[in-house]
Amino acid sequence: DLKLMEEKFKSYDDIFPSSWDEGIVKQVEQEIESLGRRAREYLSSQNSIKLHTDEFRLCFLKMGHVLVELPLFKDLTKAIMCSVLETCLGSEWGYSFLFEFGLGLQRSNENGSDQDNHVAQILVAEFSHFKEVMTMVWNEETSQKPAEDTVHDIKGFLRIAGKKSDLPVDKDQLLQSFKKFDGEYKKLLGEYIVPEADLKALVYKTVALAEKLHPIDFTSWDDKVKKQIPCILAGVFTVFTVLKSGASYNRLESTADSGLDMGENLLMKPHNIQVLTLLTLFGCGSSSQTGLDSQLMQIRTGEGKSMILGAAAVVIALLGFRVRCVCYSEYLSGRDFNLFRDVFDIFSVTEFVKYSKITTLSEDNTAAKGDIRNLTKDLIRGKLELASVSKRNNVGIGHFPQDIVHHSDGRLRS
């Protein structure tokens, strides 16, 4: 690593002259810039890129290897690669070409090396220009069992005082709730996916449905609430789908010469398992339940817990609660929040939803009790008043009760 060599030997000009280091860096930077210029030349016209598709791919992959393997040049390389992709988007034919190119990178090249194919897949995930490709691949690769089969396979268990027993699930009611959601979601999506639709009108409609249930708490979670959950959830997911993939879908659908038959695979839509998980969490699988109990649910890796988490947060916030979503990883927590950030914003619930690490939740709960340093001093000196501690326990709760959703490997808890 050039930076490590420079750090270790910078005091010894006879061993590591600075001109040698600078010469190598400059040469690599010039090669990156040259690859970028060549790639942009291939994109000068539709005919040009058709003639030089293989050469363009080679240029892009060479820059990709630098991006992945040489951290010292990552910022420069990514900036140039972004510039190349933006050049592509500047043409009417650019969107469809970029989609096909990204799909080719994701699906690998039979004649390419394993290392090239690995870098190609990293590039698809690295650049937001390929987000439509990632959505389509996810839709294709995530298995979609019929809702009836998924409901049939659901098993519930109840643990009390260390003893485990079967927890009955009203599968007929759960399936009925799913069909209600599915019908409403398809109707709303057909209405609001078109470019001229007013998405804010759907937001107001969904908010109004939730506000009809106010005031509400988790001990009075009755049939009236459960009957409205599928409709509220359909509104939330329609807004999510339109915000995340509506523009791309409409743009590519309107490209007459794209030659792509992508259908609805391009839309970021909830899968059956995600919807059924949410409906179960919200009590739609238990006709005898009058309250909303704590639950631990497990789904397989890759089946979209981030979408479940975000949609649950929106619904709970719309019903008048503050929501705390916690995870063991700060990176995953931030990623999940960013996935739904624009949905939180359009529903005006961002201030009521907080994502964080589990340790941050613990620290916030402790801080809500008051000044821990002063409380500890008072305890040691025998001056701690129980009344003052009780009063401080209410600080920081806010105007709404708080629900906690826990996201970890394969499990959701609410």
Stockholm file with secondary structure:
# STOCKHOLM 1.0

chainA/1-414         DLKLMEEKFKSYDDIFPSSWDEGIVKQVEQEIESLGRRAREYLSSQNSIKLHTDEFRLCFLKMGHVLVELPLFKDLTKAIMCSVLETCLGSEWGYSFLFEFGLGLQRSNENGSDQDNHVAQILVAEFSHFKEVMTMVWNEETSQKPAEDTVHDIKGFLRIAGKKSDLPVDKDQLLQSFKKFDGEYKKLLGEYIVPEADLKALVYKTVALAEKLHPIDFTSWDDKVKKQIPCILAGVFTVFTVLKSGASYNRLESTADSGLDMGENLLMKPHNIQVLTLLTLFGCGSSSQTGLDSQLMQIRTGEGKSMILGAAAVVIALLGFRVRCVCYSEYLSGRDFNLFRDVFDIFSVTEFVKYSKITTLSEDNTAAKGDIRNLTKDLIRGKLELASVSKRNNVGIGHFPQDIVHHSDGRLRS
#=GR chainA/1-414 SS CHHHHHHHHTTCTTTSCHHHHHHHHHHHHHHHHHHHHHHHHHTTSHHHHHHTHHHHHHHHHHHHHHHHHCGGGHHHHHHHHHHHHHHHHTSTTHHHHHHHHHHHHHTCCTTSCHHHHHHHHHHHHHCGGGHHHHHHHHHHHSCCCCHHHHHHHCCCEEEETTEEEECCCCHHHHHHHHHHHHHHHHHHHHHHSSTTCCHHHHHHHHHHHHHTTCSCCTTCCCHHHHHHHHHHHHHHHHHHHIIIIIHHHHHHHTCTTCCCCCGGGGSCCCCHHHHHHHHHHTTTTCTTCCSCCCCEEECCTTSCHHHHHHHHHHHHHHTTCEEEEEESCHHHHHHHHHHHHHHHHHTTCGGGEEEEEHHHHHHHHHHTTCCHHHHHHHHHTTCCCHHHHHHHTTTTCCSSCEEEEEEETTEEEC
#=GC SS_cons         CHHHHHHHHTTCTTTSCHHHHHHHHHHHHHHHHHHHHHHHHHTTSHHHHHHTHHHHHHHHHHHHHHHHHCGGGHHHHHHHHHHHHHHHHTSTTHHHHHHHHHHHHHTCCTTSCHHHHHHHHHHHHHCGGGHHHHHHHHHHHSCCCCHHHHHHHCCCEEEETTEEEECCCCHHHHHHHHHHHHHHHHHHHHHHSSTTCCHHHHHHHHHHHHHTTCSCCTTCCCHHHHHHHHHHHHHHHHHHHIIIIIHHHHHHHTCTTCCCCCGGGGSCCCCHHHHHHHHHHTTTTCTTCCSCCCCEEECCTTSCHHHHHHHHHHHHHHTTCEEEEEESCHHHHHHHHHHHHHHHHHTTCGGGEEEEEHHHHHHHHHHTTCCHHHHHHHHHTTCCCHHHHHHHTTTTCCSSCEEEEEEETTEEEC
//
